[in-house]
Amino acid sequence: ETGVTQTPRHLVMGMTNKKSLKCEQHLGHNAMYWYKQSAKKPLELMFVYSLEERVENNSVPSRFSPECPNSSHLFLHLHTLQPEDSALYLCASSQAAIGSGANVLTFGAGSRLTVL
Amino acid sequence: AQSVTQPDIHITVSEGASLELRCNYSYGATPYLFWYVQSPGQGLQLLLKYFSGDTLVQGIKGFEAEFKRSQSSFNLRKPSVHWSDAAEYCCAAGASDAGKSTFGDGTTLTVKP
């Protein structure tokens, strides 16, 4: 496989469930990102990992918990979510380690999350 | 505060017609500028970017964009739109001292037969 792969593509969960989103990049990139995309709102940056170290956490509620076990994999663990958390969650990677707005992002296709 | 504005939420053009999507930015200095396209059910794909040099940049799929410093704009253009161009288009900007890009709200393009 090439590029950035996200699984699952669709997820429906109740407010008391625990689930995880997975992202894998096959590009040898050094930074990985989680974005939230809600309808008619700009992309919201959630977390950034650079060389497996979390370098940014944009005031995201603790019910979202990221994990980056190695430079190729990124997870977003979900628990006790709210209906307003329903959105498209996009994973991205960049070749450059964090530190420049010149980073070109390569995105996955996203995981569509619905919280009932 | 840094911001990116895409004034048009939705644009409809006929197939074969020309297209211009607007993007304005507000940054302390000239930022790095990007246009991404998102097809239904897909993630964002880079169309083109501007870092420095020639203010008219060419991208994939026949798109181009022009950086105008005086207008703080980076508008995306295509001379003849194809039905497959129907998608969401996002403008983004980044600063050299910041590791993240700021995205606009996006413009949805509909192409009429």
Chai-1 contact restraints between the chains, C-beta under 6 A:
chainA,res_idxA,chainB,res_idxB,connection_type,confidence,min_distance_angstrom,max_distance_angstrom,comment,restraint_id
A,P42,B,F103,contact,1.0,0.0,6.0,A-B,restraint_1
A,P42,B,G104,contact,1.0,0.0,6.0,A-B,restraint_2
A,P42,B,D105,contact,1.0,0.0,6.0,A-B,restraint_3
A,L43,B,F103,contact,1.0,0.0,6.0,A-B,restraint_4
A,L45,B,K100,contact,1.0,0.0,6.0,A-B,restraint_5
A,L90,B,G43,contact,1.0,0.0,6.0,A-B,restraint_6
A,I98,B,G99,contact,1.0,0.0,6.0,A-B,restraint_7
A,G99,B,G99,contact,1.0,0.0,6.0,A-B,restraint_8
A,S100,B,S96,contact,1.0,0.0,6.0,A-B,restraint_9
A,G101,B,Y32,contact,1.0,0.0,6.0,A-B,restraint_10
A,G101,B,G94,contact,1.0,0.0,6.0,A-B,restraint_11
A,G101,B,A95,contact,1.0,0.0,6.0,A-B,restraint_12
A,G101,B,S96,contact,1.0,0.0,6.0,A-B,restraint_13
A,G101,B,A98,contact,1.0,0.0,6.0,A-B,restraint_14
A,G101,B,S101,contact,1.0,0.0,6.0,A-B,restraint_15
A,A102,B,Y32,contact,1.0,0.0,6.0,A-B,restraint_16
A,V104,B,L46,contact,1.0,0.0,6.0,A-B,restraint_17
A,F107,B,G43,contact,1.0,0.0,6.0,A-B,restraint_18
A,F107,B,L44,contact,1.0,0.0,6.0,A-B,restraint_19
A,G108,B,G43,contact,1.0,0.0,6.0,A-B,restraint_20
A,A109,B,Q42,contact,1.0,0.0,6.0,A-B,restraint_21
A,A109,B,G43,contact,1.0,0.0,6.0,A-B,restraint_22
A,G110,B,G43,contact,1.0,0.0,6.0,A-B,restraint_23
